[in-house]
Amino acid sequence: MTTVTPYRSTVSGARDGFGALLLAEWTKLRSVPRWGLALLAAIVLTIGPALLSAANSSGGGGGGGGKPPPGPADIQDLGYFVNRPLADNGTVIARIAAQDKARSGLMARASLERGSPYAAVLLVGDRVRFQSGYGDTDVAGAQGHRWVKLARSGTSLTGFSSADGRTWQKIGSVKVPGQTIAGPVVAVPENVKVERQFGGESISSTPTQGTASFDHVAMTPQPPTPWRNTDRTTDPAGSGGPGAPGGAGPPEGPGGVPTPPNTAVWNGGTLTVTGTGDIGPYGFADDRTRMVLTGVLLGLAAVVAVAALFVTAEYRRGMIRTTLTAAPRRVRVLLAKATVLAAVTFAVGLVASFGAFLLADLMISSRPGPQLPPVTDGPVLRALVGTAALLAVAAVFALAFATIVRRSAAAITVVLMSLLLPYIVATGLPLSVARWLERLTPAAGFAIQDTVRRYDTAISPWAGFAVLCAYAAVTLAVAAHLLRRRDA
């Protein structure tokens, strides 16, 4: 009996593997010179406004050497601080006898350097609060208490308040590493006026002077060094007291008239402090990194145009039938297009964002005045890489929407309007409305460029970017569904 073995060819049949699809879509993208020029234009359009902004930036101000104070831009670290070294397992106590236009109490901090860790127990209105971290910690204590205490144990600082100086109520505790100085402090918020209009805003501020009186001021154990008066408004870097080298002089009030000098005067057992400047978060700082990256609004237009044409050009010329015949698994074709487009636009975005920042920094650093933060700062790196990711996700969003409508003009218009219009219109709307608009629309993705917390911040950087990703993912899912069901 003869056994017949069927013949099986050793030659592999052709497959529409995903790698082959990626190569095919990459070949399509790079074979159209106009698309390459448009992506190059996206880089130029992003970098150009950054260079113009750097060229027109003011070279004045800056105090000593024109450098900005060290530390984050979105904090305030001023006020009048009367201090002496606080020993381990030591305490400092005071009674706030009176205060006017001020937040007063006790503060302990690692050093006088701007932005150094601190803990403070302050009378704010008629309630004592325990604050630290320039806004990160703010714990409400009792109402009506006038006695305040800070206790140190190792690196731990704990705030207390009391109505009579005998029975103490704990409010909160934080870690403050390093040596500690402590004592009475007076902090006075500025008078800030904000005018919002479409496309921009105007912020003006004037210093406000406040006064507080303290009695029963005591530190245990008592250090050998006397109390040191540190008017930190005259030395933004916090490296010395009044008249320190590089000091800015008395702050100016309305009309440019200097306010009366800040003072700390002992009269018997009573300390009266008059000061200017606040400590805590500052919600009106310029986000200089984001300002450098505003050119992405122009570069985005070029990226969205290429993304839409990447699919609509095939429909217009009838080439989509050839593509889907060669690769019948339509969803994989769409995913290959999205992957290639996202990778290319991400690379373009990296060149554009880092190029804009580094070239602007090169121009600005050669002149006195406010400088850009270091490119190695975590928020700056996130903003630069996030800008590239923003362009990539916006490109996928445009590709998906163009697959749905099959019209390049309609896709480009709708996608750009959904991204840019809320971003622009929000500046002219009431703040409560603007925040919701920037949280719920694709424009939330621009939050990835934020490097400082401001009064008008609507959403955190990663949450905003997630909103844009959600829009792109949903649109891509709808496009995949319609691509499978409709005729080519």
Phi, psi and omega in degrees: 000128184266129177265127181259121178264119181296147180280132175237123182290141176271001180271124181290138177284160181291138179232148176268058179301156184295326177299319178294322178296318178300316180296319180296317181290324176297321178297318178298315184296317183277349183276352179256106185303325183296326179290320176297319178294324179294321178291324174295322177296327178298322178293313182296318181292333177281320183283323184306305179300328178296318179291321177296318179296319179293322181292328183264000182293148182291141176258005183270178176073191173101351177067228184291103176080001178080002180275144178288160176302145178293161178097175183299151180281340186264031174230157168246137180215068183235212179093176180254125188233115176262120194215163171203163182299137177253121184287159171301140185060029178257166178223154172227135186229148174201156171248130178274101184287323181197153172209151182218120179058030186219163166248119188229157179164219181242145177225144171230137183213162183289327181197178176273358179296141180299134178085005181288155181299145182208166169219141182218142171242113193235148171270113180245107188069241178246016182235138176277138181229146175255121187231148178196166174069020178054047178110345181289327179238124178210097185250127180281136175254208186278155172273147174083351178284139179241344177272135180228151181213142170240130180240133180251134174223101186067240178262005182264132176240128183239136180257140180227159171221160183207154176270337186230358181082005180242314180260117188253142179246120180289138179251311182191172182211143177218166176265130175231099185288158175090184176296153186232137170243149187209160177159184180296148180218146173236124179237133185230114179297147175287161171268106186251134177240126182243129174240117180258138175215162183303123177090358181181187180206160176233125181237126176230148181217151176228137179295148175239136181258135179230165184224144174217147177243135180239143169224174184055036179283125182209145176235134180231129351292154183281122181284161180286340183277145180284170175296139179247127178272122182236100175276096188281352177287340179267359182214080188306331181283349177072027185265359181191188182260201181303135179077013179295151179304135181085002181295153184269353182084181182299140178293153182265142176264196180304137179077011178079011180274127181299139176286161177302153183296147175283142186218157170225113188236126174268132175227095188068237178263011182250133177250122177249122183243129173243123186213172180224147176102148187244168173231132182141198180289149176236109187269012185238016181286148174288132173271088188293328177295314180294324178298321178295330185266010181296339178298346179296338176298325177279316179299328180299323180299317180293319180295316180295322179297314179297318182298317179293315181293335181301332178250322183291332178298325179290322177293318183296322182267358181079006182287345181296329179295318178297317180299315184283337174288318179289330181226085187296338181281090194296321182297323179294326176297315180296317179295324177295317177300314182296320181295312180298314182297317180296318181295316182293314182290330175295317178296317177299318180295323177297315179297317183293312185290313179292323177297316180297314184292312185291321179290319177296320179296323179297320180287317185289323185292344179278357182233155174290161180121180180302136183251164172283150176291162179299144180295341180279351177300139181305309179299326180291314178300318178298320179294319182290311178293323178296327176297319177296318178295324177301314178296320181296314181292321177298323178295317178295320176302313180294319178300314181296316181293323177295327176294327180288311187268340179059024178227121184294315183298315180295318181295314181298316183295311184294316182294315180295321179296320182291332180272316189266324186298312178299324180298322183275315185293328185302330183292342180255004182259161172305146189302320181296320179289318181299321181297315179293323178298320181281345177272327192258348182257166177303339178298346176302335180300334180293345178298340179297342180272353183290135175237353175228152175273127182238169180298332184257012179296125185264329187204152180289158185304309184287326177295319177297317178296324178296325177298314178297318178299322179295317177300315181296318182294315180296315180296321179293322178295318177295318179298319179296318179298314181290326180296327179285329187267332186268159173288150178289000000 
